Amino acid sequence: MHFRARAAAICILALAGCTQSSPGSSLSVSGPSAEVERFVRTQVERRPGLSVAGTQQTAPGESRVTFTVAGPATSEDVAEVSKAAIAARLSVSFTSGG
């Protein structure tokens, strides 16, 4: 858990230096299916620049959702979504498109 928090902090600091997310960037969140579904509903309502690119069941009762980061979404949006996912005890990964 300590390593995960440190890695998340490094990612958030790296993202904070950007002003706009690169085209083709994506953010994946994974964990227990019910928690992932609840998280997705909340974040899509709050951040119109995020859209769900796909969902995948990774194991029984576990899933991963991938958001595309485009349009009005900024690095601050990505950082906030990442922090919210970590607070919800979900795993997060970010892929830069450019």
N, CA, C and O atoms as CSV, one atom per row, in Angstrom:
chain,resi,resn,atom,element,x,y,z
A,1,MET,N,N,0.824,-1.185,0.000
A,1,MET,CA,C,0.000,0.000,0.000
A,1,MET,C,C,0.871,1.252,0.000
A,1,MET,O,O,0.572,2.213,-0.710
A,2,HIS,N,N,1.944,1.250,0.789
A,2,HIS,CA,C,2.820,2.415,0.853
A,2,HIS,C,C,3.436,2.713,-0.515
A,2,HIS,O,O,3.510,3.871,-0.925
A,3,PHE,N,N,3.872,1.678,-1.214
A,3,PHE,CA,C,4.448,1.857,-2.545
A,3,PHE,C,C,3.405,2.435,-3.499
A,3,PHE,O,O,3.713,3.327,-4.290
A,4,ARG,N,N,2.186,1.933,-3.428
A,4,ARG,CA,C,1.117,2.409,-4.310
A,4,ARG,C,C,0.852,3.887,-4.083
A,4,ARG,O,O,0.677,4.633,-5.046
A,5,ALA,N,N,0.819,4.325,-2.837
A,5,ALA,CA,C,0.583,5.735,-2.534
A,5,ALA,C,C,1.730,6.588,-3.057
A,5,ALA,O,O,1.498,7.671,-3.595
A,6,ARG,N,N,2.956,6.118,-2.907
A,6,ARG,CA,C,4.108,6.867,-3.394
A,6,ARG,C,C,4.089,6.956,-4.918
A,6,ARG,O,O,4.355,8.017,-5.483
A,7,ALA,N,N,3.775,5.841,-5.586
A,7,ALA,CA,C,3.704,5.835,-7.049
A,7,ALA,C,C,2.603,6.776,-7.539
A,7,ALA,O,O,2.786,7.488,-8.526
A,8,ALA,N,N,1.477,6.778,-6.857
A,8,ALA,CA,C,0.375,7.671,-7.237
A,8,ALA,C,C,0.790,9.121,-7.080
A,8,ALA,O,O,0.473,9.951,-7.932
A,9,ALA,N,N,1.494,9.435,-6.004
A,9,ALA,CA,C,1.942,10.811,-5.786
A,9,ALA,C,C,2.889,11.245,-6.893
A,9,ALA,O,O,2.813,12.384,-7.356
A,10,ILE,N,N,3.771,10.367,-7.322
A,10,ILE,CA,C,4.701,10.682,-8.411
A,10,ILE,C,C,3.930,10.953,-9.702
A,10,ILE,O,O,4.225,11.913,-10.413
A,11,CYS,N,N,2.949,10.111,-10.002
A,11,CYS,CA,C,2.130,10.296,-11.216
A,11,CYS,C,C,1.379,11.621,-11.166
A,11,CYS,O,O,1.330,12.348,-12.158
A,12,ILE,N,N,0.803,11.930,-10.032
A,12,ILE,CA,C,0.029,13.163,-9.899
A,12,ILE,C,C,0.935,14.377,-10.062
A,12,ILE,O,O,0.554,15.351,-10.711
A,13,LEU,N,N,2.135,14.329,-9.477
A,13,LEU,CA,C,3.077,15.441,-9.637
A,13,LEU,C,C,3.507,15.596,-11.092
A,13,LEU,O,O,3.648,16.719,-11.578
A,14,ALA,N,N,3.715,14.494,-11.783
A,14,ALA,CA,C,4.100,14.551,-13.196
A,14,ALA,C,C,2.979,15.155,-14.027
A,14,ALA,O,O,3.230,15.959,-14.924
A,15,LEU,N,N,1.752,14.773,-13.732
A,15,LEU,CA,C,0.605,15.296,-14.475
A,15,LEU,C,C,0.375,16.774,-14.195
A,15,LEU,O,O,-0.110,17.503,-15.060
A,16,ALA,N,N,0.711,17.208,-13.017
A,16,ALA,CA,C,0.471,18.607,-12.650
A,16,ALA,C,C,1.272,19.574,-13.512
A,16,ALA,O,O,0.904,20.743,-13.627
A,17,GLY,N,N,2.350,19.113,-14.112
A,17,GLY,CA,C,3.152,19.959,-14.972
A,17,GLY,C,C,2.554,20.168,-16.348
A,17,GLY,O,O,3.022,21.027,-17.095
A,18,CYS,N,N,1.549,19.419,-16.698
A,18,CYS,CA,C,0.906,19.538,-18.013
A,18,CYS,C,C,-0.237,20.540,-17.923
A,18,CYS,O,O,-0.832,20.717,-16.860
A,19,THR,N,N,-0.543,21.194,-19.037
A,19,THR,CA,C,-1.689,22.095,-19.034
A,19,THR,C,C,-2.898,21.458,-19.690
A,19,THR,O,O,-4.033,21.799,-19.357
A,20,GLN,N,N,-2.677,20.554,-20.602
A,20,GLN,CA,C,-3.771,19.860,-21.270
A,20,GLN,C,C,-3.311,18.439,-21.554
A,20,GLN,O,O,-2.146,18.222,-21.887
A,21,SER,N,N,-4.207,17.473,-21.429
A,21,SER,CA,C,-3.843,16.093,-21.704
A,21,SER,C,C,-3.604,15.906,-23.194
A,21,SER,O,O,-4.245,16.553,-24.023
A,22,SER,N,N,-2.693,15.032,-23.521
A,22,SER,CA,C,-2.376,14.753,-24.918
A,22,SER,C,C,-3.510,14.005,-25.585
A,22,SER,O,O,-4.184,13.203,-24.939
A,23,PRO,N,N,-3.737,14.255,-26.887
A,23,PRO,CA,C,-4.759,13.488,-27.595
A,23,PRO,C,C,-4.428,12.005,-27.523
A,23,PRO,O,O,-3.270,11.613,-27.664
A,24,GLY,N,N,-5.427,11.200,-27.306
A,24,GLY,CA,C,-5.222,9.758,-27.241
A,24,GLY,C,C,-4.814,9.262,-25.868
A,24,GLY,O,O,-4.516,8.079,-25.707
A,25,SER,N,N,-4.794,10.140,-24.875
A,25,SER,CA,C,-4.451,9.724,-23.517
A,25,SER,C,C,-5.606,8.931,-22.924
A,25,SER,O,O,-6.769,9.142,-23.266
A,26,SER,N,N,-5.255,8.011,-22.025
A,26,SER,CA,C,-6.304,7.233,-21.372
A,26,SER,C,C,-5.946,6.988,-19.913
A,26,SER,O,O,-4.778,6.988,-19.524
A,27,LEU,N,N,-6.980,6.782,-19.133
A,27,LEU,CA,C,-6.853,6.524,-17.710
A,27,LEU,C,C,-7.644,5.262,-17.416
A,27,LEU,O,O,-8.831,5.184,-17.734
A,28,SER,N,N,-6.999,4.274,-16.813
A,28,SER,CA,C,-7.679,3.023,-16.467
A,28,SER,C,C,-7.812,2.917,-14.960
A,28,SER,O,O,-6.898,3.257,-14.208
A,29,VAL,N,N,-8.979,2.435,-14.536
A,29,VAL,CA,C,-9.275,2.232,-13.128
A,29,VAL,C,C,-9.771,0.801,-12.976
A,29,VAL,O,O,-10.634,0.355,-13.732
A,30,SER,N,N,-9.228,0.084,-11.999
A,30,SER,CA,C,-9.661,-1.301,-11.816
A,30,SER,C,C,-9.849,-1.619,-10.341
A,30,SER,O,O,-9.289,-0.967,-9.459
A,31,GLY,N,N,-10.661,-2.648,-10.105
A,31,GLY,CA,C,-10.956,-3.086,-8.746
A,31,GLY,C,C,-12.238,-3.895,-8.742
A,31,GLY,O,O,-12.663,-4.382,-9.790
A,32,PRO,N,N,-12.861,-4.046,-7.581
A,32,PRO,CA,C,-14.125,-4.781,-7.491
A,32,PRO,C,C,-15.182,-4.134,-8.397
A,32,PRO,O,O,-15.335,-2.913,-8.414
A,33,SER,N,N,-15.893,-4.953,-9.133
A,33,SER,CA,C,-16.832,-4.465,-10.152
A,33,SER,C,C,-17.830,-3.443,-9.631
A,33,SER,O,O,-18.043,-2.418,-10.279
A,34,ALA,N,N,-18.447,-3.687,-8.487
A,34,ALA,CA,C,-19.457,-2.754,-7.962
A,34,ALA,C,C,-18.841,-1.390,-7.658
A,34,ALA,O,O,-19.452,-0.360,-7.943
A,35,GLU,N,N,-17.651,-1.373,-7.088
A,35,GLU,CA,C,-16.988,-0.116,-6.766
A,35,GLU,C,C,-16.564,0.618,-8.029
A,35,GLU,O,O,-16.661,1.843,-8.099
A,36,VAL,N,N,-16.095,-0.125,-9.029
A,36,VAL,CA,C,-15.698,0.494,-10.299
A,36,VAL,C,C,-16.908,1.128,-10.970
A,36,VAL,O,O,-16.821,2.252,-11.464
A,37,GLU,N,N,-18.040,0.419,-10.994
A,37,GLU,CA,C,-19.261,0.964,-11.606
A,37,GLU,C,C,-19.698,2.253,-10.915
A,37,GLU,O,O,-20.033,3.235,-11.577
A,38,ARG,N,N,-19.694,2.247,-9.595
A,38,ARG,CA,C,-20.088,3.430,-8.824
A,38,ARG,C,C,-19.122,4.592,-9.115
A,38,ARG,O,O,-19.552,5.731,-9.298
A,39,PHE,N,N,-17.843,4.298,-9.156
A,39,PHE,CA,C,-16.831,5.305,-9.436
A,39,PHE,C,C,-17.040,5.920,-10.822
A,39,PHE,O,O,-16.975,7.139,-10.982
A,40,VAL,N,N,-17.287,5.078,-11.812
A,40,VAL,CA,C,-17.480,5.555,-13.191
A,40,VAL,C,C,-18.675,6.501,-13.266
A,40,VAL,O,O,-18.571,7.585,-13.840
A,41,ARG,N,N,-19.791,6.106,-12.700
A,41,ARG,CA,C,-20.986,6.967,-12.732
A,41,ARG,C,C,-20.683,8.336,-12.136
A,41,ARG,O,O,-21.046,9.359,-12.717
A,42,THR,N,N,-20.037,8.362,-11.007
A,42,THR,CA,C,-19.729,9.619,-10.330
A,42,THR,C,C,-18.795,10.494,-11.158
A,42,THR,O,O,-19.042,11.690,-11.310
A,43,GLN,N,N,-17.729,9.913,-11.692
A,43,GLN,CA,C,-16.730,10.706,-12.404
A,43,GLN,C,C,-17.241,11.230,-13.747
A,43,GLN,O,O,-16.934,12.361,-14.124
A,44,VAL,N,N,-18.005,10.432,-14.462
A,44,VAL,CA,C,-18.530,10.883,-15.757
A,44,VAL,C,C,-19.500,12.046,-15.567
A,44,VAL,O,O,-19.541,12.962,-16.388
A,45,GLU,N,N,-20.281,12.013,-14.488
A,45,GLU,CA,C,-21.192,13.126,-14.198
A,45,GLU,C,C,-20.425,14.398,-13.868
A,45,GLU,O,O,-20.830,15.489,-14.270
A,46,ARG,N,N,-19.327,14.267,-13.142
A,46,ARG,CA,C,-18.562,15.438,-12.684
A,46,ARG,C,C,-17.629,16.011,-13.742
A,46,ARG,O,O,-17.349,17.210,-13.736
A,47,ARG,N,N,-17.148,15.170,-14.648
A,47,ARG,CA,C,-16.109,15.600,-15.597
A,47,ARG,C,C,-16.496,15.251,-17.027
A,47,ARG,O,O,-16.276,14.125,-17.473
A,48,PRO,N,N,-17.081,16.223,-17.759
A,48,PRO,CA,C,-17.550,15.951,-19.113
A,48,PRO,C,C,-16.438,15.629,-20.111
A,48,PRO,O,O,-16.722,15.117,-21.194
A,49,GLY,N,N,-15.180,15.916,-19.773
A,49,GLY,CA,C,-14.074,15.606,-20.677
A,49,GLY,C,C,-13.656,14.146,-20.642
A,49,GLY,O,O,-12.815,13.724,-21.435
A,50,LEU,N,N,-14.237,13.367,-19.729
A,50,LEU,CA,C,-13.928,11.937,-19.646
A,50,LEU,C,C,-15.050,11.143,-20.289
A,50,LEU,O,O,-16.227,11.406,-20.042
A,51,SER,N,N,-14.693,10.192,-21.099
A,51,SER,CA,C,-15.706,9.284,-21.624
A,51,SER,C,C,-15.173,7.869,-21.507
A,51,SER,O,O,-13.965,7.641,-21.578
A,52,VAL,N,N,-16.074,6.928,-21.330
A,52,VAL,CA,C,-15.678,5.536,-21.150
A,52,VAL,C,C,-15.356,4.936,-22.508
A,52,VAL,O,O,-16.205,4.893,-23.398
A,53,ALA,N,N,-14.119,4.474,-22.658
A,53,ALA,CA,C,-13.674,3.862,-23.911
A,53,ALA,C,C,-13.951,2.369,-23.916
A,53,ALA,O,O,-14.131,1.771,-24.977
A,54,GLY,N,N,-13.986,1.765,-22.736
A,54,GLY,CA,C,-14.255,0.334,-22.680
A,54,GLY,C,C,-14.229,-0.187,-21.259
A,54,GLY,O,O,-13.648,0.422,-20.360
A,55,THR,N,N,-14.868,-1.322,-21.079
A,55,THR,CA,C,-14.841,-2.007,-19.797
A,55,THR,C,C,-14.432,-3.448,-20.042
A,55,THR,O,O,-14.660,-3.996,-21.121
A,56,GLN,N,N,-13.836,-4.045,-19.049
A,56,GLN,CA,C,-13.348,-5.414,-19.191
A,56,GLN,C,C,-13.415,-6.102,-17.835
A,56,GLN,O,O,-13.004,-5.536,-16.822
A,57,GLN,N,N,-13.934,-7.322,-17.821
A,57,GLN,CA,C,-13.897,-8.104,-16.592
A,57,GLN,C,C,-12.518,-8.741,-16.528
A,57,GLN,O,O,-12.127,-9.465,-17.444
A,58,THR,N,N,-11.778,-8.481,-15.460
A,58,THR,CA,C,-10.418,-8.983,-15.346
A,58,THR,C,C,-10.338,-10.278,-14.557
A,58,THR,O,O,-9.385,-11.042,-14.711
A,59,ALA,N,N,-11.324,-10.529,-13.719
A,59,ALA,CA,C,-11.443,-11.744,-12.912
A,59,ALA,C,C,-12.876,-11.759,-12.384
A,59,ALA,O,O,-13.574,-10.749,-12.475
A,60,PRO,N,N,-13.323,-12.886,-11.836
A,60,PRO,CA,C,-14.676,-12.893,-11.270
A,60,PRO,C,C,-14.827,-11.800,-10.207
A,60,PRO,O,O,-14.081,-11.761,-9.229
A,61,GLY,N,N,-15.801,-10.919,-10.418
A,61,GLY,CA,C,-16.059,-9.842,-9.479
A,61,GLY,C,C,-15.112,-8.653,-9.580
A,61,GLY,O,O,-15.203,-7.724,-8.777
A,62,GLU,N,N,-14.208,-8.667,-10.547
A,62,GLU,CA,C,-13.232,-7.590,-10.745
A,62,GLU,C,C,-13.366,-7.041,-12.158
A,62,GLU,O,O,-13.600,-7.800,-13.098
A,63,SER,N,N,-13.221,-5.741,-12.314
A,63,SER,CA,C,-13.268,-5.164,-13.648
A,63,SER,C,C,-12.338,-3.975,-13.790
A,63,SER,O,O,-11.821,-3.431,-12.814
A,64,ARG,N,N,-12.147,-3.592,-15.047
A,64,ARG,CA,C,-11.326,-2.438,-15.388
A,64,ARG,C,C,-12.106,-1.599,-16.372
A,64,ARG,O,O,-12.717,-2.120,-17.304
A,65,VAL,N,N,-12.084,-0.300,-16.160
A,65,VAL,CA,C,-12.694,0.630,-17.098
A,65,VAL,C,C,-11.594,1.563,-17.592
A,65,VAL,O,O,-10.713,1.973,-16.836
A,66,THR,N,N,-11.669,1.884,-18.871
A,66,THR,CA,C,-10.707,2.810,-19.459
A,66,THR,C,C,-11.451,4.045,-19.910
A,66,THR,O,O,-12.419,3.961,-20.667
A,67,PHE,N,N,-10.989,5.206,-19.437
A,67,PHE,CA,C,-11.532,6.493,-19.840
A,67,PHE,C,C,-10.632,7.082,-20.914
A,67,PHE,O,O,-9.410,6.959,-20.834
A,68,THR,N,N,-11.226,7.721,-21.920
A,68,THR,CA,C,-10.426,8.532,-22.825
A,68,THR,C,C,-10.410,9.934,-22.235
A,68,THR,O,O,-11.396,10.396,-21.660
A,69,VAL,N,N,-9.296,10.585,-22.385
A,69,VAL,CA,C,-9.122,11.926,-21.848
A,69,VAL,C,C,-9.005,12.858,-23.043
A,69,VAL,O,O,-7.997,12.854,-23.750
A,70,ALA,N,N,-10.040,13.652,-23.263
A,70,ALA,CA,C,-10.055,14.505,-24.453
A,70,ALA,C,C,-10.829,15.780,-24.188
A,70,ALA,O,O,-11.363,15.996,-23.100
A,71,GLY,N,N,-10.875,16.619,-25.211
A,71,GLY,CA,C,-11.683,17.839,-25.152
A,71,GLY,C,C,-11.323,18.717,-23.983
A,71,GLY,O,O,-10.171,19.128,-23.838
A,72,PRO,N,N,-12.305,19.011,-23.143
A,72,PRO,CA,C,-12.066,19.960,-22.062
A,72,PRO,C,C,-11.301,19.372,-20.873
A,72,PRO,O,O,-10.999,20.105,-19.931
A,73,ALA,N,N,-10.982,18.097,-20.883
A,73,ALA,CA,C,-10.279,17.493,-19.752
A,73,ALA,C,C,-8.848,18.021,-19.683
A,73,ALA,O,O,-8.154,18.107,-20.697
A,74,THR,N,N,-8.428,18.367,-18.490
A,74,THR,CA,C,-7.078,18.879,-18.278
A,74,THR,C,C,-6.298,17.900,-17.409
A,74,THR,O,O,-6.849,16.915,-16.918
A,75,SER,N,N,-5.032,18.177,-17.228
A,75,SER,CA,C,-4.224,17.338,-16.353
A,75,SER,C,C,-4.751,17.401,-14.920
A,75,SER,O,O,-4.612,16.439,-14.165
A,76,GLU,N,N,-5.351,18.523,-14.544
A,76,GLU,CA,C,-5.936,18.626,-13.210
A,76,GLU,C,C,-7.111,17.649,-13.062
A,76,GLU,O,O,-7.290,17.041,-12.007
A,77,ASP,N,N,-7.908,17.505,-14.130
A,77,ASP,CA,C,-9.008,16.529,-14.105
A,77,ASP,C,C,-8.450,15.119,-13.912
A,77,ASP,O,O,-8.959,14.348,-13.098
A,78,VAL,N,N,-7.408,14.793,-14.660
A,78,VAL,CA,C,-6.800,13.460,-14.565
A,78,VAL,C,C,-6.256,13.241,-13.157
A,78,VAL,O,O,-6.440,12.171,-12.577
A,79,ALA,N,N,-5.588,14.253,-12.610
A,79,ALA,CA,C,-5.048,14.131,-11.256
A,79,ALA,C,C,-6.170,13.942,-10.235
A,79,ALA,O,O,-6.044,13.120,-9.327
A,80,GLU,N,N,-7.264,14.690,-10.372
A,80,GLU,CA,C,-8.381,14.567,-9.438
A,80,GLU,C,C,-9.056,13.201,-9.536
A,80,GLU,O,O,-9.412,12.607,-8.518
A,81,VAL,N,N,-9.231,12.708,-10.752
A,81,VAL,CA,C,-9.821,11.372,-10.930
A,81,VAL,C,C,-8.901,10.322,-10.329
A,81,VAL,O,O,-9.367,9.388,-9.676
A,82,SER,N,N,-7.604,10.468,-10.543
A,82,SER,CA,C,-6.639,9.521,-9.977
A,82,SER,C,C,-6.694,9.529,-8.458
A,82,SER,O,O,-6.700,8.470,-7.830
A,83,LYS,N,N,-6.734,10.720,-7.863
A,83,LYS,CA,C,-6.815,10.819,-6.407
A,83,LYS,C,C,-8.103,10.195,-5.884
A,83,LYS,O,O,-8.095,9.506,-4.864
A,84,ALA,N,N,-9.214,10.439,-6.586
A,84,ALA,CA,C,-10.498,9.873,-6.165
A,84,ALA,C,C,-10.474,8.349,-6.245
A,84,ALA,O,O,-11.008,7.670,-5.368
A,85,ALA,N,N,-9.858,7.816,-7.291
A,85,ALA,CA,C,-9.770,6.355,-7.433
A,85,ALA,C,C,-8.924,5.754,-6.322
A,85,ALA,O,O,-9.278,4.719,-5.755
A,86,ILE,N,N,-7.817,6.397,-6.013
A,86,ILE,CA,C,-6.959,5.895,-4.941
A,86,ILE,C,C,-7.685,5.967,-3.609
A,86,ILE,O,O,-7.591,5.044,-2.799
A,87,ALA,N,N,-8.411,7.058,-3.373
A,87,ALA,CA,C,-9.186,7.196,-2.140
A,87,ALA,C,C,-10.256,6.108,-2.040
A,87,ALA,O,O,-10.605,5.672,-0.943
A,88,ALA,N,N,-10.774,5.672,-3.195
A,88,ALA,CA,C,-11.787,4.613,-3.228
A,88,ALA,C,C,-11.143,3.229,-3.214
A,88,ALA,O,O,-11.837,2.220,-3.337
A,89,ARG,N,N,-9.809,3.180,-3.063
A,89,ARG,CA,C,-9.040,1.935,-3.017
A,89,ARG,C,C,-9.103,1.158,-4.325
A,89,ARG,O,O,-9.144,-0.072,-4.334
A,90,LEU,N,N,-9.110,1.900,-5.429
A,90,LEU,CA,C,-9.072,1.301,-6.755
A,90,LEU,C,C,-7.678,1.511,-7.339
A,90,LEU,O,O,-6.960,2.420,-6.920
A,91,SER,N,N,-7.297,0.689,-8.290
A,91,SER,CA,C,-5.999,0.826,-8.946
A,91,SER,C,C,-6.144,1.759,-10.146
A,91,SER,O,O,-7.189,1.796,-10.795
A,92,VAL,N,N,-5.082,2.509,-10.430
A,92,VAL,CA,C,-5.111,3.518,-11.498
A,92,VAL,C,C,-3.873,3.388,-12.360
A,92,VAL,O,O,-2.775,3.137,-11.864
A,93,SER,N,N,-4.067,3.564,-13.679
A,93,SER,CA,C,-2.906,3.697,-14.584
A,93,SER,C,C,-3.255,4.732,-15.639
A,93,SER,O,O,-4.408,4.851,-16.052
A,94,PHE,N,N,-2.245,5.480,-16.070
A,94,PHE,CA,C,-2.428,6.530,-17.058
A,94,PHE,C,C,-1.499,6.274,-18.218
A,94,PHE,O,O,-0.328,5.944,-18.026
A,95,THR,N,N,-2.024,6.426,-19.438
A,95,THR,CA,C,-1.227,6.260,-20.640
A,95,THR,C,C,-1.327,7.556,-21.442
A,95,THR,O,O,-2.421,7.998,-21.794
A,96,SER,N,N,-0.182,8.153,-21.724
A,96,SER,CA,C,-0.155,9.388,-22.494
A,96,SER,C,C,-0.180,9.069,-23.974
A,96,SER,O,O,0.524,8.177,-24.447
A,97,GLY,N,N,-1.001,9.812,-24.697
A,97,GLY,CA,C,-1.125,9.581,-26.141
A,97,GLY,C,C,-0.120,10.336,-26.960
A,97,GLY,O,O,-0.009,10.080,-28.159
A,98,GLY,N,N,0.602,11.229,-26.394
A,98,GLY,CA,C,1.496,12.025,-27.195
A,98,GLY,C,C,2.705,12.329,-26.484
A,98,GLY,O,O,3.583,13.004,-27.021
